[in-house]
Amino acid sequence: MKITDVKVWLVEGVKYNWTMLKIYTDEGHTGVGEATNWPGSQIVEAAAKELGQRIIGMNPMRIDFIWTKLYRDLNWVGPYGASMCAISGIDMALLDLKAKVLGVPVYDLLGGAFRTDIRLYANYWFTGGGHKAEDYAQQARDVMSQGFKGVKFDPFAHVNYLYGEDLNTDLGLSKEQQDRAYEVSEAVRRAIGPEADMMIETHAMLNYKTAVAMAERLSKLDITWYEEPAGPESASTLRAFRERIDPKVSICVGERHYTRHGIRDLLEKHVVDVIMPDITRCGGPSEMKRMATMAEAYNVQLAPHNPNGPLSTLASAHVCAAVPNFFRQEFMFNDVPWRDQVIDHPIADMIVSGHLHLSERPGLGVDLIEEEMEKHPGIREARPGFYI
């Protein structure tokens, strides 16, 4: 069997473009994948097309060989970023293709299922209302009413962006902004109750002093984790942060860390409690499984980052199914109406009481509907972003 073509689509999502792809073979077998990243989705699209051409003629069943060859070849232009997103999408599509050839779910190729009901937490649930504390509280209650047991949000970006203010150039917050962030967070905790998960996101957009101060303050709310209190550049910075804050505050990072090589220092320095690699960035399902196995050796849990399209959601869930150290998976609570129209089995039908139920359908369990993707072409002009 040989790869004969790779098609790539840029599809508009709820916040930014999805990069979707499909691999075709001379025997009629196909596989679908997603390489979404943002900003710069057109760069990712170009990288996916370039790498797609590089695998024409290869045997699609040699998944690890193709991954390794692309990784080593593309090292010349950088082992991370757009090239790794493209590798991630290709890896996902190859696993989907092989699993469909063999007639098994992707999680069987990853070692078999520990579970097929994947516990989700909600993100992007806070987009309505007037963005005051009471608005967040009401929307959080709406999430709980649909069976979810956890929410994530960035109270720091929100108090700036939603009140018409810019983040300070020193990445700090005024006393008033800190009070707003705490007020919103406290309202959400009251709304969801003491048993639900509450993840606090920072997007590495706070300076060290402010990040420490807010971690200490928010620890009173029994937060599930404090996310990205520092950027990906130095595990030593996280080490210093870990030593300054209350030890009961868990640290979660990983959405900006690519491949097993990118998390090694984090694990060896024991600075994280949870890793959150993104399956469309980190190297695809194959690499996320390897990262989870590394993390298990350090008693660190996996909670995939997933603000992407439907294939990202499903592929992440297949990895979560196949690892012992799974914790939670991110889910976009509000999304575009065509999320379930570009695939032939709606994700909405798979979600019950805040869990995504994986079927025994071969591969990822879905195929892409090309004509539907073409109805929603990705936005080509640059637009300002609101972090989630």
Rosetta blueprint (number, residue, H / E / L):
1 M L
2 K L
3 I E
4 T E
5 D E
6 V E
7 K E
8 V E
9 W E
10 L E
11 V E
12 E E
13 G L
14 V L
15 K L
16 Y L
17 N E
18 W E
19 T E
20 M E
21 L E
22 K E
23 I E
24 Y E
25 T E
26 D L
27 E L
28 G L
29 H L
30 T E
31 G E
32 V E
33 G E
34 E E
35 A L
36 T L
37 N L
38 W L
39 P L
40 G L
41 S H
42 Q H
43 I H
44 V H
45 E H
46 A H
47 A H
48 A H
49 K H
50 E H
51 L H
52 G H
53 Q H
54 R H
55 I L
56 I L
57 G L
58 M L
59 N L
60 P L
61 M L
62 R L
63 I H
64 D H
65 F H
66 I H
67 W H
68 T H
69 K H
70 L H
71 Y H
72 R H
73 D H
74 L H
75 N H
76 W H
77 V H
78 G L
79 P L
80 Y L
81 G H
82 A H
83 S H
84 M H
85 C H
86 A H
87 I H
88 S H
89 G H
90 I H
91 D H
92 M H
93 A H
94 L H
95 L H
96 D H
97 L H
98 K H
99 A H
100 K H
101 V H
102 L H
103 G L
104 V L
105 P E
106 V H
107 Y H
108 D H
109 L H
110 L L
111 G L
112 G L
113 A L
114 F L
115 R L
116 T L
117 D E
118 I E
119 R E
120 L E
121 Y E
122 A E
123 N E
124 Y L
125 W L
126 F L
127 T L
128 G L
129 G L
130 G L
131 H L
132 K L
133 A H
134 E H
135 D H
136 Y H
137 A H
138 Q H
139 Q H
140 A H
141 R H
142 D H
143 V H
144 M H
145 S H
146 Q L
147 G L
148 F L
149 K L
150 G E
151 V E
152 K E
153 F E
154 D L
155 P H
156 F H
157 A H
158 H H
159 V H
160 N H
161 Y H
162 L L
163 Y L
164 G L
165 E L
166 D L
167 L L
168 N L
169 T L
170 D L
171 L L
172 G L
173 L L
174 S L
175 K H
176 E H
177 Q H
178 Q H
179 D H
180 R H
181 A H
182 Y H
183 E H
184 V H
185 S H
186 E H
187 A H
188 V H
189 R H
190 R H
191 A H
192 I H
193 G L
194 P L
195 E L
196 A L
197 D E
198 M E
199 M E
200 I E
201 E E
202 T L
203 H L
204 A L
205 M L
206 L L
207 N L
208 Y H
209 K H
210 T H
211 A H
212 V H
213 A H
214 M H
215 A H
216 E H
217 R H
218 L H
219 S H
220 K H
221 L H
222 D L
223 I L
224 T L
225 W E
226 Y E
227 E E
228 E L
229 P L
230 A L
231 G L
232 P L
233 E L
234 S L
235 A H
236 S H
237 T H
238 L H
239 R H
240 A H
241 F H
242 R H
243 E H
244 R H
245 I L
246 D L
247 P L
248 K L
249 V L
250 S L
251 I E
252 C E
253 V E
254 G L
255 E L
256 R L
257 H L
258 Y L
259 T H
260 R H
261 H H
262 G H
263 I H
264 R H
265 D H
266 L H
267 L H
268 E H
269 K L
270 H L
271 V L
272 V L
273 D L
274 V E
275 I E
276 M L
277 P L
278 D E
279 I L
280 T L
281 R L
282 C L
283 G L
284 G H
285 P H
286 S H
287 E H
288 M H
289 K H
290 R H
291 M H
292 A H
293 T H
294 M H
295 A H
296 E H
297 A H
298 Y L
299 N L
300 V L
301 Q E
302 L E
303 A L
304 P L
305 H E
306 N L
307 P L
308 N L
309 G L
310 P H
311 L H
312 S H
313 T H
314 L H
315 A H
316 S H
317 A H
318 H H
319 V H
320 C H
321 A H
322 A L
323 V L
324 P L
325 N L
326 F E
327 F L
328 R L
329 Q E
330 E E
331 F E
332 M E
333 F L
334 N L
335 D L
336 V L
337 P H
338 W H
339 R H
340 D H
341 Q L
342 V L
343 I E
344 D L
345 H L
346 P L
347 I H
348 A H
349 D H
350 M H
351 I E
352 V E
353 S L
354 G L
355 H E
356 L E
357 H E
358 L L
359 S L
360 E L
361 R L
362 P L
363 G E
364 L L
365 G L
366 V L
367 D L
368 L E
369 I L
370 E H
371 E H
372 E H
373 M H
374 E H
375 K L
376 H L
377 P E
378 G L
379 I L
380 R L
381 E L
382 A L
383 R L
384 P L
385 G L
386 F L
387 Y L
388 I L
